[in-house]
Amino acid sequence: MKIARLNTTSAEFETKLAQLLRWDMDTGAEASVEATVQEILRRVRDQGDSAVLEYTQRFDNLAADDMNALTLSRRDLDEALARVTSEQRLALDRAADRIREYHQHQVESSWSYTDALGNRLGQNIIPLERVGFYVPGGRASYPSSVLMSLLPARVAGAGELIVTVPTPGGARNDMVLAALAIAQADCVFTVGGAQAIGAMAFGTQTVPRVDKIVGPGNAYVAAAKRQVFGHVGIDVIAGPSEILILADGSTDPHWVALDLFSQAEHDAAAQSILLSPDADFVQAVASEMVKLLPSMPRREIIEASLRNRGALIVTRDLAEAVELTNLIAPEHLELQVAAPDALVGQIRHAGAIFCGAHAAETFGDYAAGPSHVLPTFGTARFASPLGVYDFVKRSSVINLSPQGAAELAEVVVPLASSEGLHAHSQAAFVRARPRKGD
């Protein structure tokens, strides 16, 4: 098993760290992907259902005479829910309950206040009317992501939830459809790729146009989301999954090795990093990884991920490890230290923070409660986990009293005049000096 072994005392450390953290969303095939996606989106916008049907047959080997054949009914979802095992159904229900409960705490209320001039000022919180969700299908089918995406929107009070989920060759994943039943998706179409994004962004004869599109996908889906942004809102352009474990040596190295593997097994581009000031502990984790690897069903993917982007890093002390954590801004951060609460306040950049030996990242993926849709590739510097706030918008409310308008005009008139905007100035002035008879 190959994995980078770094030490912050090395003269080459900063260069090697920069190489480790580099991940290019732009590949040699980017221009080709962007051009292909642009053409797909153009045809879906102009031709609607007929283009969607053609691309679905071409890319998913799923022939259909009309969109009815690519539409899943509520009965289809309920039947899938009935087919899953009782254990799977219980797990879905319990996860859903925890996700709903957590996100209830994120609900915001409209507010207003009256200032000293008698003006009433405030903000209205308004749920989005229609949200589109892209759910990966085929090799990557994640019922957990269905719950983590749709349920916050439900809690937010969003209107219609429109879902596209590819079913290559007609293969449907019962767990995904069962999760859609539990989340009460309003419309589900078995469409994938850039054509699905285009259908939701522009609307077709069958697929409703949405206000925002949420959900991960392949390079074509990511490119399509970039290109339709502005026509609709989007959540993020997701990169590979990441975990950073900051450890002081107090956790069982076997546990830490498994947590590193839990991200590495996603795909070869996923990133797993361990930071610790305890060199002996780092070596113990490395030894556990070697022992565990042969037993992993996704061994080849784990090996490729660790070889390409993994690292075991020895730091000077815990303070330096915290500093590096904020530099890396990981998607998932595990604080595998004896006193995690003492460090939480020092973490400025992380998508989700898991505190203590028992808080394995895998619990966050499925059932802890917060959405597992998180900022990747350092975007935790400015982005947040998916939540209720992603499915609402805000309107400012301004109600001025006569006195308030008169006094504010003393501010507005000189400012507007200085900008050369005469009508602005006069619109304020006339409210401060009403004409006779008004």
Secondary structure, 3 states (H helix, E strand, C coil): CCCEEEECCCCCHHHHHHHHHCCCCCCCCHHHHHHHHHHHHHHHHHHCHHHHHHHHHHHHCCCCCCHHHHEECHHHHHHHHHHCCHHHHHHHHHHHHHHHHHHHCCCCCCEEEECCCCCEEEEEEEECCEEEEECCCCCCCCHHHHHHHHHHHHHHCCCEEEEECCCHHHCCCHHHHHHHHHCCCCEEECCCHHHHHHHHHHCCCCCCCCCEEECCCCHHHHHHHHHHECCEEECCCCCCCEEEEEECCCCCHHHHHHHHHHHHCCCCCCEEEEEECCHHHHHHHHHHHHHHHHHCCCHHHHHHHHHHHCEEEECCCHHHHHHHHHHHCCCEEEEECCCCHHHHCCCCCCCEEEECCCCCHHHHHHCCCCCCCCCCCCHHHCCCCCCHHHHEEEEEEEECCHHHHHHHHHHHHHHHHHCCCHHHHHHHHHHHCCCCCC
